[in-house]
């Protein structure tokens, strides 16, 4: 007869939570590749492509605006990269102190409902460390591509194709999204420290939350750059200008009125 133990919860709930998260992200990847306009990531990539083409139309005049946008994205990625490496160092410190502290073991036995062995605790911290290091590397690659874009845009007198700048911007945006996803994965793993039940509950809630953020009931249609239509073509515009130039002005009308009495006297 098998006897139920608390350690069995980790073997059941933790893989189930990770399976839910992994399956959802595979589904999201499929939608991004097949139906990009029905996802927030695909729609943002399309907006970035339009932004690149609009900036490249008049690059000497739009260089300052483009560099400001790129620098703001670099600053945000730098902050997240610093945050991830700081959290990684903090996890290393916690692991080093928890192995020698007896008070932390007593506190863990009172809080955690599940497997409280040292090996499982090491797996918890190692998985958290892996998520934060993945976020750090993703943000570093994002910074790398955005710096490359700033060099391409700010080069004076260059004839860089717009699609080359577009590819660099999209790759930087994809690494940014990957780093954010690593933080999303780290949150359920962080709750795993307090037991498998909070981790499984957080995984289910995270899937529902990400589905609400990433998908839309009504897919957003694609849009592009549209020229403003005034309803008047160039020929009609030229005729209007000529007709306006032929109209008598106020000065010419007053001159004719002053000259008409002189003609009558003669």
C-alpha positions in Angstrom: 0.0 0.0 0.0 1.4 3.4 -1.0 1.6 6.1 1.6 0.9 9.7 0.4 3.7 12.0 1.3 4.1 15.8 0.9 7.0 15.4 -1.5 4.6 13.9 -4.1 3.0 17.3 -4.5 6.2 18.7 -6.1 6.3 15.7 -8.6 2.7 16.4 -9.7 1.9 20.1 -9.4 5.3 21.6 -10.5 5.5 19.8 -13.8 1.8 20.5 -14.4 2.3 24.2 -13.9 5.4 24.3 -16.2 3.4 22.3 -18.8 0.6 24.9 -18.7 3.1 27.7 -19.2 5.0 26.0 -22.0 1.9 24.9 -23.9 0.5 28.4 -23.8 3.7 29.9 -25.1 3.9 27.4 -27.9 0.3 28.4 -28.8 1.3 32.0 -28.7 4.3 31.4 -31.0 2.0 29.6 -33.5 -0.3 32.6 -33.5 2.5 35.1 -33.9 3.9 33.1 -36.9 0.5 32.4 -38.6 -1.8 35.2 -37.4 0.5 38.0 -36.2 -2.2 40.7 -36.3 -4.3 38.9 -33.8 -1.5 39.2 -31.1 0.0 42.2 -29.4 3.5 41.2 -30.2 2.8 40.9 -34.0 0.9 44.2 -34.0 3.8 46.0 -32.2 6.3 44.6 -34.7 4.2 46.0 -37.6 4.1 49.4 -35.9 7.8 49.3 -35.5 8.2 48.5 -39.3 6.0 51.5 -40.2 8.0 53.7 -37.8 11.3 52.7 -39.4 10.0 53.4 -42.9 8.6 56.8 -41.8 11.9 57.8 -40.2 13.9 56.7 -43.2 11.9 58.8 -45.6 13.6 62.0 -44.4 16.5 60.8 -42.3 18.4 64.1 -41.9 15.4 65.8 -40.4 14.1 62.8 -38.4 17.5 61.7 -37.0 17.1 63.4 -33.7 13.6 62.0 -33.1 14.7 58.5 -34.1 17.7 58.6 -31.8 15.6 59.8 -28.8 13.2 56.8 -29.3 16.1 54.3 -29.6 17.9 55.8 -26.5 14.7 55.4 -24.4 14.5 51.8 -25.4 18.2 51.3 -24.6 17.7 52.9 -21.1 14.7 50.6 -20.4 16.6 47.5 -21.5 19.7 48.5 -19.4 17.5 48.9 -16.3 16.0 45.5 -16.7 19.4 43.9 -17.4 20.8 45.5 -14.2 17.7 44.3 -12.3 18.1 40.7 -13.5 21.8 40.5 -12.6 21.1 42.0 -9.2 18.4 39.4 -8.5 20.8 36.7 -9.6 23.4 37.9 -7.2 20.8 38.0 -4.4 19.7 34.4 -5.1 23.3 33.3 -4.9 23.6 35.0 -1.6 20.4 33.4 -0.3 21.6 30.0 -1.4 24.9 30.4 0.3 23.4 31.6 3.6 20.6 29.1 3.7 22.9 26.1 3.7 24.6 27.2 6.9 21.7 28.8 8.7 19.6 26.6 11.0 16.9 29.2 11.6 16.1 29.3 7.9 15.6 25.5 7.9 13.2 25.8 10.9 11.3 28.6 9.1 11.1 26.5 5.9 9.7 23.5 7.8 6.9 25.7 9.2 5.9 27.5 5.9 6.5 25.0 3.1 4.0 22.3 2.4 5.8 19.9 0.1 9.3 18.6 -0.4 11.7 20.3 2.0 14.8 18.4 1.1 18.0 20.2 0.3 18.2 18.9 -3.3 14.7 20.2 -4.2 15.7 23.6 -2.6 18.7 23.7 -4.8 16.6 23.0 -7.9 14.2 25.8 -6.9 17.0 28.4 -6.7 18.8 27.1 -9.8 15.6 27.4 -11.9 15.1 31.0 -10.6 18.7 31.8 -11.4 18.3 30.4 -14.9 15.3 32.6 -15.6 17.1 35.8 -14.4 20.2 35.0 -16.4 18.0 34.4 -19.5 16.4 37.8 -18.9 19.8 39.4 -18.6 21.2 37.9 -21.8 18.1 38.8 -23.7 18.2 42.4 -22.6 21.9 42.6 -23.4 21.1 41.4 -27.0 18.3 43.9 -27.2 20.7 46.7 -26.3 23.2 45.4 -28.8 20.7 45.6 -31.7 19.3 49.0 -30.7 22.8 50.4 -30.5 23.4 49.0 -34.0 20.2 50.8 -35.2 21.4 54.1 -33.7 24.7 53.8 -35.7 22.8 53.0 -38.9 20.4 55.9 -38.5 23.0 58.5 -37.4 25.5 57.8 -40.1 25.7 61.0 -42.2 25.2 60.7 -46.0 24.5 56.9 -45.8 22.2 55.0 -48.1 21.3 52.1 -45.7 18.2 50.2 -46.9 15.2 50.6 -44.8 14.6 46.8 -44.5 18.1 46.4 -43.0 17.3 48.9 -40.2 13.9 47.2 -39.9 15.4 43.8 -39.3 17.6 45.1 -36.5 14.7 46.9 -34.8 12.5 43.7 -34.9 15.3 41.5 -33.6 15.9 43.9 -30.7 12.1 44.0 -30.0 12.0 40.1 -30.0 14.8 39.9 -27.5 13.0 42.5 -25.4 9.9 40.3 -25.4 12.0 37.2 -24.6 13.5 39.0 -21.5 10.0 40.0 -20.3 8.8 36.4 -20.7 11.7 35.2 -18.6 10.5 37.5 -15.8 7.0 36.0 -16.2 8.4 32.5 -15.8 10.4 33.5 -12.8 7.3 34.6 -10.8 5.7 31.1 -10.4 9.2 29.6 -9.7 9.6 32.2 -7.0 6.4 31.1 -5.4 7.7 27.5 -5.6 10.0 28.4 -2.8 6.9 28.5 -0.6 5.6 25.2 -1.9 4.1 23.5 -5.0 0.6 24.7 -4.4 1.3 28.4 -4.7 3.4 27.7 -7.7 0.7 25.7 -9.5 -2.0 28.4 -8.6 0.3 31.2 -9.9 0.9 29.3 -13.2 -2.8 29.0 -13.9 -3.3 32.7 -13.1 -0.3 33.7 -15.2 -1.6 31.8 -18.2 -5.0 33.6 -17.9 -3.3 36.9 -17.4 -1.0 36.5 -20.4 -3.8 35.3 -22.6 -5.7 38.5 -21.8 -2.6 40.6 -22.6 -1.4 38.8 -25.7 -4.6 38.1 -27.6 -7.7 40.0 -28.8 -11.2 38.8 -29.6 -11.3 41.1 -32.7 -7.9 40.8 -34.6 -6.4 44.2 -35.4 -6.3 44.7 -39.2 -3.0 45.7 -40.7 -2.4 49.3 -41.5 0.2 51.2 -43.3 1.2 54.7 -44.2 -1.5 56.6 -46.0 -1.1 59.9 -47.8 -3.6 62.6 -46.9 -6.2 63.0 -49.6 -7.5 66.5 -50.2 -9.8 65.5 -53.1 -8.0 67.8 -55.5 -5.3 66.5 -57.9 -2.3 68.3 -59.1 -3.9 69.7 -62.3 -6.9 71.0 -60.5 -4.6 72.5 -57.9 -2.7 74.3 -60.6 -5.9 75.6 -62.1 -7.1 76.9 -58.8 -3.8 78.7 -58.2 -4.0 80.4 -61.7 -7.6 81.4 -61.2 -6.8 82.9 -57.8 -3.9 84.8 -59.3 -6.2 86.2 -62.0 -8.7 87.5 -59.5 -8.6 91.3 -58.9 -7.1 92.2 -55.7 -8.2 95.1 -53.4 -5.3 97.3 -54.7 -6.1 96.8 -58.4 -9.8 97.5 -57.7 -9.0 100.8 -56.0 -6.7 101.8 -58.8 -9.4 101.2 -61.4 -11.9 103.3 -59.4 -9.4 106.2 -59.2 -8.6 106.1 -62.9 -12.3 106.0 -64.0 -13.2 109.7 -63.1 -10.1 110.9 -65.0 -11.2 109.0 -68.1 -14.7 110.6 -67.8 -13.2 114.1 -67.6 -11.2 113.6 -70.7 
